[in-house]
Amino acid sequence: MGVALLGAYHALSDLPAQTAFIRFLALSAFFLLSVSLMIGPLAVFKSSFAPLIEPRRAVGIAAFVFAALHFLLVASLYFGFDFGQMVSMFPLAIAMLALVVLLILALTATDLAVAKMGFAKWKTLQRFVYPAYILIFAHFILKANGLFSRDGKPVALNAAEVALVLLGVAAVALQVAAFFEFRKRKAAPVHDKENNDSP
């Protein structure tokens, strides 16, 4: 639904078709990755979200596909695959680093990879999605078209970008909250045991 709304938003915009499609891919990738990272924390706080844990792997892979298509179009249409020039630009450099991480995570997002690596090592590898997400969020903010002025000139506020910034903030906040909730639950049995053992 979110991807469909983003598609409709850009289809109805007055942007050139090429620009609209490239932005649609970028925002869809960020939306899907944000959703995939919100599922786990939501399941921590409300068990009814637990059935979504398994499908989130597919959501994450879809996010990578959208991000990869976005990158390929930008690299070809705007830079002629001049990666040296792209790396020299900080917002693009961090995005490329994040994309490499997402590629590795997508390639290992299989039951076979879990069996080969062992669950503990696989889980450690998959946690690299968090720094990758921060890099992508930073890239998004730096390259946003409707959040800041360009060359001192005001630009129209982009509702889709604003909504996704709020979604990104919510995703990070949920991750932090779930981390502390998990630690609290993990420590609770020890605390209870100490209380039971006390005279």
LINFEN-V646430 format. One record per pair of residues at least 12 apart in sequence whose C-alpha atoms are under 7 Angstrom apart, sorted by the first residue. I is the first residue (numbers start at 0). J is the second residue. D is the distance in Angstrom with one decimal. If there is no record, write none. Layout:
# LINFEN-V646430
I&J&D / I&J&D
This chain:
# LINFEN-V646430
2&27&5.6 / 5&23&6.4 / 5&27&6.9 / 6&23&6.2 / 9&23&6.5 / 21&69&5.7 / 21&72&6.9 / 24&65&5.4 / 24&66&6.6 / 24&69&5.4 / 25&65&6.8 / 25&66&6.0 / 25&69&5.7 / 27&65&6.7 / 28&62&4.4 / 28&63&6.7 / 28&65&5.0 / 28&66&5.2 / 29&62&6.9 / 30&163&6.7 / 31&58&6.2 / 31&59&6.7 / 31&62&5.1 / 32&59&5.7 / 32&62&5.4 / 33&166&7.0 / 33&167&6.1 / 33&170&5.9 / 35&55&5.2 / 35&58&5.9 / 35&59&5.8 / 36&170&6.5 / 37&170&5.4 / 37&173&6.6 / 38&51&6.7 / 38&52&6.5 / 39&52&6.4 / 40&173&5.8 / 40&174&5.8 / 40&177&5.1 / 43&177&6.4 / 56&108&6.8 / 60&105&5.5 / 63&101&6.2 / 63&102&6.9 / 90&138&5.0 / 90&141&6.3 / 90&142&7.0 / 93&134&5.8 / 93&138&6.8 / 94&134&6.4 / 94&135&5.8 / 94&138&6.0 / 97&131&4.7 / 97&134&6.2 / 97&135&6.4 / 100&131&6.5 / 101&128&7.0 / 104&125&6.1 / 143&160&7.0 / 145&157&4.5 / 145&160&6.9
